[in-house]
């Protein structure tokens, strides 16, 4: 279930400081890779739900369409709200369909889920596939170094690329 090369909680008390830091780094990489795999499974569940909806057009008139059904199942499995399940599926689909190079880094544990979540959130207004491809190139190249940035600096680093490649897609705060 877990990476057996990394020490478990019982072994940490006897570890040297260096071994402890190595364990922290290793578990962080493992956690990011696990989160990426969870999102890959969510994207596949969303794809199957959408295929079910397309196969039976009458389901479009149902009170609960197949995507809502999938979100309900995911919500139960992850003990999250229906809205959070839908949001997680959206994030997963964006990674799979629009940011595959970044997703590959995420799957390798090279980028944290915090960085990925901010990228996906800030890119929500991008609609052009050419822009997505260019953003994916930039994010895949740079995101591995963004883990140390504060929240504001991370948002700025991401927004610089969005503003450069698609100024109309930048989320802007309303002025008071």
C-alpha positions in Angstrom: 0.0 0.0 0.0 2.8 2.4 0.8 6.4 2.8 -0.5 8.3 0.1 1.5 11.6 1.8 1.0 10.6 4.7 3.2 10.6 4.3 7.0 7.2 4.0 8.8 6.3 5.8 12.0 7.8 3.2 14.2 11.3 3.6 12.6 11.4 7.4 12.8 12.5 7.6 16.4 15.7 5.8 15.6 16.4 7.6 12.4 19.2 10.1 12.1 18.4 13.7 11.2 19.5 13.0 7.6 17.4 9.9 7.4 14.4 11.8 8.8 14.8 14.6 6.2 15.0 11.9 3.5 11.9 10.3 4.8 10.0 13.6 4.8 11.1 14.3 1.2 10.2 10.7 0.2 6.8 10.7 1.8 6.1 14.1 0.2 6.9 12.8 -3.2 4.8 9.7 -2.6 1.8 11.8 -1.4 1.9 14.0 -4.5 2.1 10.9 -6.8 -0.8 9.3 -4.9 -2.9 12.5 -5.2 -2.2 12.5 -9.0 -3.3 8.9 -9.3 -6.5 9.7 -7.4 -7.2 12.5 -9.9 -6.5 10.1 -12.8 -9.1 7.8 -11.4 -11.6 10.7 -11.0 -11.0 11.7 -14.6 -11.7 8.2 -15.8 -14.9 8.1 -13.7 -16.0 11.4 -15.3 -15.2 10.1 -18.8 -17.3 7.0 -18.2 -20.2 9.1 -16.8 -20.1 11.4 -19.8 -20.0 8.3 -22.2 -23.1 6.9 -20.4 -24.9 10.2 -20.9 -24.0 10.4 -24.6 -25.1 6.8 -25.2 -28.6 7.5 -23.8 -29.8 11.0 -24.7 -33.0 10.5 -22.7 -30.9 10.6 -19.5 -30.3 14.3 -20.2 -33.8 14.9 -18.9 -33.3 13.0 -15.7 -33.1 14.9 -12.4 -29.7 13.3 -11.8 -27.5 12.8 -14.8 -24.6 10.3 -14.9 -22.1 13.0 -13.9 -24.1 13.9 -10.9 -24.4 10.2 -10.1 -20.7 9.8 -10.4 -20.2 12.8 -8.1 -22.5 11.3 -5.5 -20.5 8.0 -5.6 -17.2 9.9 -5.3 -18.5 12.1 -2.5 -19.4 9.0 -0.5 -16.1 7.3 -1.3 -14.0 10.3 -0.3 -16.4 11.6 2.3 -16.6 15.0 0.6 -19.6 17.1 -0.5 -21.2 16.7 -3.9 -19.8 20.1 -5.0 -16.3 19.1 -3.9 -16.6 15.8 -5.9 -17.6 17.7 -9.0 -14.7 20.2 -8.5 -12.2 17.3 -8.1 -13.5 15.7 -11.3 -13.1 19.1 -13.1 -9.6 19.4 -11.9 -8.8 15.8 -13.0 -10.2 16.4 -16.5 -8.2 19.7 -16.9 -5.0 17.9 -15.9 -5.7 15.0 -18.2 -7.0 16.9 -21.2 -5.3 20.3 -21.1 -2.1 20.0 -18.9 -0.7 16.5 -19.7 3.0 17.5 -19.3 2.3 19.1 -15.9 0.2 16.0 -15.0 3.2 13.8 -15.9 5.3 15.7 -13.4 2.5 15.4 -10.8 2.3 11.7 -11.4 6.0 11.5 -10.8 5.6 13.4 -7.5 7.7 16.3 -8.7 4.9 18.9 -8.2 2.7 19.2 -5.1 -1.1 19.1 -5.1 -1.1 22.7 -3.7 0.7 24.0 -6.8 -1.4 21.9 -9.2 -4.6 23.1 -7.5 -3.6 26.8 -7.9 -2.7 26.3 -11.5 -6.0 24.7 -12.3 -8.0 27.3 -10.4 -6.2 30.3 -12.0 -6.5 28.7 -15.5 -10.3 28.2 -15.3 -11.0 31.0 -17.8 -8.7 29.6 -20.5 -10.6 28.2 -23.5 -8.2 28.1 -26.4 -6.4 24.7 -27.0 -3.3 26.5 -28.3 -3.1 28.6 -25.1 -3.6 25.4 -23.0 -0.6 23.8 -24.8 1.6 26.8 -24.3 0.6 27.0 -20.6 1.3 23.3 -20.2 4.8 23.7 -21.6 5.5 26.6 -19.2 4.0 25.1 -16.1 5.7 21.7 -16.7 9.0 23.5 -17.0 8.6 25.8 -14.0 6.2 24.3 -11.5 8.7 21.9 -9.9 10.4 25.0 -8.4 7.2 26.7 -7.2 6.6 24.7 -4.0 8.6 27.1 -1.9 6.6 30.2 -3.0 4.1 31.8 -0.7 0.5 31.8 -1.8 0.6 35.3 -3.3 3.9 34.7 -5.1 2.7 31.4 -6.4 -0.5 33.0 -7.8 1.7 35.7 -9.4 4.0 33.2 -11.0 1.1 31.4 -12.5 -0.8 34.5 -13.5 2.2 36.0 -15.3 2.0 33.1 -17.8 -1.7 33.3 -18.2 -1.6 37.1 -18.7 1.3 36.6 -21.3 -0.5 33.9 -23.3 -4.2 34.8 -22.8 -4.8 38.2 -21.1 -8.5 37.8 -21.2 -8.4 34.7 -19.1 -6.8 36.3 -16.0 -8.9 36.3 -12.9 -9.0 39.8 -11.6 -10.3 41.0 -8.2 -13.0 43.6 -8.3 -11.7 47.0 -7.2 -13.4 48.4 -4.2 
